[in-house]
Amino acid sequence: MDNEPRSPARAARPRLWLTVVSLVAFVALMALGVWQVERRTGKLALIDRVEQRVHAPAQPIPSRESWPAITAASDEYRHVSVHGRFLHDRETLVQAVTEEGPGYWVLTPLERSDGTTVLINRGFVPSERRDPSTRRDGNPTGEVAVSGLLRVTEPKGGFLRDNLPQHNRWYSRDVVAIAVARDLRNVAPFFIDADAGSRSAGAPIGGLTVIRFPNNHLIYALTWFALAFMLAGRLFVTFRGGLFRRQRFVHEPAGGPDASARRTGSDAGTIVEPT
């Protein structure tokens, strides 16, 4: 009984399930490809908006009333300007790696005439200039004007490490945590990356903001689409082969050369004796 041929209905069941699974996979792959195309369109629009913000003339920073509504999508990398007085005794050094090498960002509070404070990333200093006493000649006093790029706070740490305010170790520019650690009041929920200025002795090096948006969505989209069409091609070959076999079975003549080969049982060995 183990050698009995399966009925056509039973034989078709695995192929039916394979077809259903393959069709679901094809739809999913096509959807992933379309999704990546849409993401690429959005990324290109974002890059264009940021380019316009960066190269626009500097505008005054957003008013205090609008601070709660500031987001990365709508405001980050805006070219802004601000006036005030630096509080050099409350600066914070944040670990950084730049084109100038390893070192620190120098974040210094800027106190404004209206009583609010804005953190200014004045720029980069190498590790050997971490001590503020080596940079006193580069610290301006009195009223200053600063222009740069508006950046949103970075509360999640950096370099796979969390900030340690109790040990004065900073790996990201977390505005809220820095304000608490330096006892600052009325602090804006963003900081400003200062533009490049004159490289005077002891002054941090500004203008090193890296603006980079990975945009590999086209490659991802082509990959998903290629997998989808490869699967579709495999389905086509499978169905075509199955259809060809079914047609050959149906149209084979009943008395053809293979008919005798299908004779089994006692008919093939019966001898009829004359009476």
GUMI-760031 format. One line per field, with one value per residue (C-alpha): chain; residue number from 1; x, y, z. Coordinates in pm, 1 decimal, m for minus. Example, Ala and Ser with C-alpha at 12.3 -4.5 7.8 and 13.67 -1.06 7.14 Angstrom:
2
cadena: A, A
num: 1, 2
east: 1230.0, 1367.0
north: m450.0, m106.0
up: 780.0, 714.0
END
This chain:
275
cadena: A, A, A, A, A, A, A, A, A, A, A, A, A, A, A, A, A, A, A, A, A, A, A, A, A, A, A, A, A, A, A, A, A, A, A, A, A, A, A, A, A, A, A, A, A, A, A, A, A, A, A, A, A, A, A, A, A, A, A, A, A, A, A, A, A, A, A, A, A, A, A, A, A, A, A, A, A, A, A, A, A, A, A, A, A, A, A, A, A, A, A, A, A, A, A, A, A, A, A, A, A, A, A, A, A, A, A, A, A, A, A, A, A, A, A, A, A, A, A, A, A, A, A, A, A, A, A, A, A, A, A, A, A, A, A, A, A, A, A, A, A, A, A, A, A, A, A, A, A, A, A, A, A, A, A, A, A, A, A, A, A, A, A, A, A, A, A, A, A, A, A, A, A, A, A, A, A, A, A, A, A, A, A, A, A, A, A, A, A, A, A, A, A, A, A, A, A, A, A, A, A, A, A, A, A, A, A, A, A, A, A, A, A, A, A, A, A, A, A, A, A, A, A, A, A, A, A, A, A, A, A, A, A, A, A, A, A, A, A, A, A, A, A, A, A, A, A, A, A, A, A, A, A, A, A, A, A, A, A, A, A, A, A, A, A, A, A, A, A, A, A, A, A, A, A
num: 1, 2, 3, 4, 5, 6, 7, 8, 9, 10, 11, 12, 13, 14, 15, 16, 17, 18, 19, 20, 21, 22, 23, 24, 25, 26, 27, 28, 29, 30, 31, 32, 33, 34, 35, 36, 37, 38, 39, 40, 41, 42, 43, 44, 45, 46, 47, 48, 49, 50, 51, 52, 53, 54, 55, 56, 57, 58, 59, 60, 61, 62, 63, 64, 65, 66, 67, 68, 69, 70, 71, 72, 73, 74, 75, 76, 77, 78, 79, 80, 81, 82, 83, 84, 85, 86, 87, 88, 89, 90, 91, 92, 93, 94, 95, 96, 97, 98, 99, 100, 101, 102, 103, 104, 105, 106, 107, 108, 109, 110, 111, 112, 113, 114, 115, 116, 117, 118, 119, 120, 121, 122, 123, 124, 125, 126, 127, 128, 129, 130, 131, 132, 133, 134, 135, 136, 137, 138, 139, 140, 141, 142, 143, 144, 145, 146, 147, 148, 149, 150, 151, 152, 153, 154, 155, 156, 157, 158, 159, 160, 161, 162, 163, 164, 165, 166, 167, 168, 169, 170, 171, 172, 173, 174, 175, 176, 177, 178, 179, 180, 181, 182, 183, 184, 185, 186, 187, 188, 189, 190, 191, 192, 193, 194, 195, 196, 197, 198, 199, 200, 201, 202, 203, 204, 205, 206, 207, 208, 209, 210, 211, 212, 213, 214, 215, 216, 217, 218, 219, 220, 221, 222, 223, 224, 225, 226, 227, 228, 229, 230, 231, 232, 233, 234, 235, 236, 237, 238, 239, 240, 241, 242, 243, 244, 245, 246, 247, 248, 249, 250, 251, 252, 253, 254, 255, 256, 257, 258, 259, 260, 261, 262, 263, 264, 265, 266, 267, 268, 269, 270, 271, 272, 273, 274, 275
east: 0.0, 298.7, 360.8, 10.1, 14.6, m133.9, m447.3, m405.2, m586.7, m348.3, m42.8, m153.6, m185.5, 186.3, 210.1, m92.5, 58.7, 391.1, 209.9, 23.5, 341.1, 531.3, 260.4, 256.9, 635.6, 619.7, 369.3, 578.4, 897.9, 725.2, 584.2, 931.7, 1067.3, 792.5, 851.3, 1221.2, 1134.0, 905.6, 1175.7, 1424.9, 1184.5, 1142.7, 1517.7, 1592.8, 1333.1, 1493.4, 1840.8, 1710.1, 1542.5, 1857.6, 2073.2, 1844.0, 1856.1, 2233.4, 2305.2, 2034.0, 2130.6, 2143.6, 1816.7, 1752.4, 1693.1, 1329.7, 1148.0, 1110.5, 738.5, 809.1, 1070.2, 827.7, 735.6, 1093.2, 1165.6, 1448.4, 1229.2, 1122.7, 1418.8, 1745.7, 2035.0, 1866.4, 2123.6, 2064.0, 2228.7, 2223.4, 2375.2, 2488.2, 2773.8, 2969.5, 2987.0, 3326.8, 3344.5, 3051.0, 3172.7, 3132.4, 3365.3, 3201.3, 3411.3, 3442.6, 3619.8, 3652.4, 3858.8, 4102.8, 4143.5, 4014.7, 3935.9, 3639.1, 3355.9, 3354.1, 2995.4, 2971.6, 2651.9, 2561.7, 2357.8, 2117.9, 1984.8, 1633.3, 1757.9, 1754.0, 2058.1, 2164.5, 2434.8, 2691.5, 2914.7, 3205.8, 3399.0, 3667.9, 3981.7, 4238.9, 4290.5, 4604.1, 4396.6, 4129.1, 4241.3, 4065.6, 4383.7, 4542.1, 4261.9, 4209.5, 4338.0, 4063.4, 3775.7, 3599.6, 3454.4, 3162.5, 2878.0, 2936.6, 2740.5, 2734.7, 2601.5, 2573.5, 2346.5, 2060.9, 2090.1, 1849.5, 1954.7, 2122.3, 1987.0, 2086.4, 2460.8, 2713.4, 2994.1, 2778.6, 2829.9, 2600.8, 2686.9, 2824.7, 2751.0, 2863.6, 3211.9, 3199.7, 3224.4, 3015.5, 2969.8, 2674.6, 2537.9, 2246.9, 2114.6, 1895.4, 2160.4, 2428.3, 2196.0, 2131.0, 2499.1, 2602.6, 2310.3, 2174.5, 1827.5, 1589.8, 1794.8, 1684.8, 1604.1, 1864.6, 2225.6, 2407.1, 2707.8, 2910.1, 3025.6, 3393.2, 3568.3, 3923.7, 4156.5, 4299.7, 4529.2, 4337.7, 4000.8, 3802.1, 3774.8, 3418.9, 3239.5, 3306.8, 2945.2, 2911.9, 2584.2, 2541.5, 2223.5, 2276.7, 2075.6, 2102.7, 1730.9, 1767.2, 2000.6, 1761.3, 1466.1, 1644.4, 1739.3, 1379.1, 1247.1, 1513.3, 1421.8, 1053.8, 1112.8, 1343.4, 1065.5, 812.3, 1043.9, 1075.3, 696.9, 659.3, 906.4, 736.7, 386.9, 502.0, 667.4, 359.9, 127.7, 346.1, 340.7, m37.5, m93.1, 135.8, m56.2, m397.5, m314.0, m115.8, m301.6, m467.9, m310.6, 26.3, 359.5, 355.2, 18.0, 167.3, 412.9, 121.6, m34.4, m2.0, m153.0, m262.3, m351.9, 11.6, 73.0, m253.0, m234.0, m550.4, m554.5, m765.2, m1067.8
north: 0.0, 229.6, 233.1, 338.0, 665.3, 964.8, 1119.1, 1445.6, 1635.5, 1506.9, 1572.5, 1931.9, 2025.0, 2093.7, 2293.0, 2498.9, 2589.0, 2670.7, 2898.5, 3080.5, 3132.5, 3249.2, 3500.0, 3639.8, 3671.2, 3842.5, 4100.1, 4161.0, 4212.0, 4453.5, 4646.2, 4674.3, 4806.8, 5069.6, 5166.7, 5226.5, 5439.8, 5650.6, 5680.5, 5793.5, 6063.8, 6185.4, 6177.0, 6382.6, 6639.5, 6654.3, 6705.1, 6986.1, 7159.0, 7133.1, 7272.3, 7572.7, 7628.8, 7601.1, 7849.7, 8099.6, 8428.5, 8404.4, 8493.8, 8564.7, 8250.9, 8149.0, 8345.7, 8197.4, 8141.4, 7911.4, 7695.0, 7412.9, 7370.7, 7334.4, 6997.9, 6847.7, 6813.4, 7177.3, 7363.4, 7171.8, 7323.7, 7662.4, 7938.8, 8163.0, 8444.4, 8547.5, 8815.2, 8786.6, 8739.4, 8415.9, 8246.8, 8088.1, 7959.2, 7725.1, 7569.9, 7198.1, 6977.9, 6705.8, 6429.4, 6457.0, 6310.2, 6549.2, 6604.3, 6778.4, 6460.0, 6353.0, 6610.9, 6803.5, 7034.8, 7344.9, 7424.4, 7763.0, 7924.7, 8257.2, 8478.2, 8708.5, 9045.9, 8904.3, 8659.3, 8349.7, 8135.5, 7954.1, 7688.3, 7764.7, 7495.8, 7729.3, 7458.7, 7196.7, 7186.4, 6903.2, 6695.3, 6887.2, 7203.8, 7059.5, 7273.6, 7614.7, 7787.3, 7703.3, 7883.8, 8206.1, 8423.7, 8284.0, 8362.7, 8685.9, 8906.4, 9148.4, 9146.9, 8921.0, 8818.3, 8452.4, 8296.6, 7927.7, 7629.8, 7546.8, 7192.0, 6989.8, 6842.1, 6500.2, 6327.0, 5968.7, 5991.8, 5912.1, 5674.9, 5395.9, 5558.3, 5749.3, 6089.5, 6089.9, 6438.0, 6340.6, 6273.0, 6558.4, 6317.2, 6407.5, 6211.8, 6400.8, 6753.3, 6696.1, 7047.5, 6963.4, 6759.5, 7024.2, 7300.2, 7108.4, 7028.5, 7392.6, 7542.6, 7734.5, 7888.1, 7965.4, 7761.1, 7718.1, 7354.0, 7360.5, 7457.9, 7639.1, 7511.3, 7828.0, 7919.6, 7914.0, 8223.2, 8345.4, 8084.9, 8305.7, 8162.1, 7942.9, 7982.5, 7668.3, 7577.6, 7640.0, 7549.4, 7175.5, 7062.6, 6747.2, 6726.9, 6380.1, 6190.0, 5827.7, 5770.2, 5406.6, 5367.3, 5325.7, 5028.5, 4874.7, 4928.6, 4766.1, 4472.2, 4410.4, 4445.8, 4208.0, 3944.6, 3985.7, 3935.7, 3638.9, 3478.3, 3557.0, 3399.2, 3086.4, 3061.1, 3099.8, 2820.5, 2592.9, 2649.2, 2616.4, 2281.7, 2151.4, 2259.8, 2091.2, 1761.5, 1769.3, 1838.8, 1551.0, 1312.4, 1417.9, 1403.8, 1077.6, 820.7, 531.9, 279.5, 439.3, 265.7, 309.9, 139.1, m208.0, m84.0, 9.6, m337.7, m514.8, m809.8, m1148.7, m1013.9, m1003.4, m1372.7, m1549.4, m1831.3, m1925.1, m2290.0, m2400.8, m2611.8
up: 0.0, 51.7, m324.1, m417.6, m614.9, m437.0, m575.2, m770.8, m492.4, m222.2, m438.5, m502.4, m133.3, m62.3, m384.0, m283.0, 53.8, m111.4, m353.9, m77.4, 127.8, m180.5, m274.8, 79.1, 69.9, m270.5, m144.4, 168.3, m33.9, m270.9, 26.8, 180.4, m147.8, m174.8, 188.5, 120.4, m183.1, 35.9, 302.1, 38.8, m77.8, 278.7, 344.6, 32.9, 142.2, 488.6, 342.4, 123.8, 421.5, 632.5, 352.3, 327.4, 705.1, 730.9, 452.4, 540.8, 710.3, 1088.6, 1261.2, 1632.1, 1835.9, 1895.0, 2163.7, 2509.0, 2453.0, 2158.2, 2332.9, 2424.8, 2057.0, 1929.8, 1765.8, 1566.9, 1257.6, 1250.9, 1402.2, 1413.5, 1216.9, 1185.6, 1151.7, 1452.9, 1647.5, 2013.2, 2237.4, 2596.5, 2840.1, 2877.4, 3217.9, 3170.4, 3525.9, 3450.6, 3129.2, 3060.8, 2861.2, 2653.4, 2504.5, 2126.2, 1825.2, 1531.4, 1218.8, 1452.7, 1658.0, 2001.0, 2263.0, 2400.7, 2308.2, 2525.9, 2629.5, 2795.1, 2927.7, 2767.5, 2999.8, 2816.6, 2925.4, 2972.4, 3237.1, 3016.5, 2944.0, 2627.5, 2616.8, 2348.7, 2204.9, 2144.6, 1963.7, 2002.5, 2216.0, 2219.2, 2531.0, 2632.8, 2661.3, 2884.3, 3176.6, 3153.7, 3267.8, 2930.4, 2744.6, 2935.8, 2653.0, 2427.7, 2663.9, 2565.2, 2836.4, 2831.0, 2578.8, 2279.9, 1971.0, 1875.8, 1557.2, 1486.1, 1429.9, 1663.6, 1797.3, 2007.8, 2340.0, 2353.1, 2663.2, 2582.9, 2625.9, 2356.9, 2262.8, 2413.7, 2752.6, 2985.0, 3122.8, 3478.8, 3615.7, 3966.7, 3825.2, 3572.1, 3282.4, 2980.9, 2660.1, 2511.3, 2519.4, 2755.5, 2816.6, 3115.0, 3296.0, 3236.4, 3359.0, 3680.6, 3733.1, 3679.1, 3872.7, 3573.3, 3558.8, 3269.9, 3025.4, 2664.5, 2573.6, 2296.2, 2243.8, 1965.6, 1770.4, 1718.5, 1369.9, 1283.2, 1413.4, 1420.0, 1567.6, 1835.9, 2100.4, 2342.5, 2171.8, 2090.0, 1722.6, 1604.1, 1284.3, 1309.6, 1303.9, 1095.2, 904.7, 766.0, 686.0, 576.2, 260.6, 153.0, 90.7, m287.6, m240.3, 11.0, m223.1, m517.4, m294.8, m184.3, m539.5, m674.0, m415.8, m502.5, m874.6, m812.4, m610.4, m882.6, m1140.2, m931.5, m900.8, m1277.4, m1347.2, m1094.6, m1233.0, m1592.0, m1518.2, m1336.4, m1614.8, m1876.4, m1685.2, m1641.6, m2011.9, m2111.8, m1886.0, m2015.4, m2387.2, m2389.9, m2619.7, m2440.2, m2673.0, m2700.0, m2664.5, m2289.8, m2248.4, m2227.0, m1967.5, m1743.5, m1758.9, m1429.6, m1252.0, m1394.0, m1740.4, m1840.0, m1758.7, m1851.5, m2107.2, m2289.3, m2400.2, m2697.6, m2612.5
END
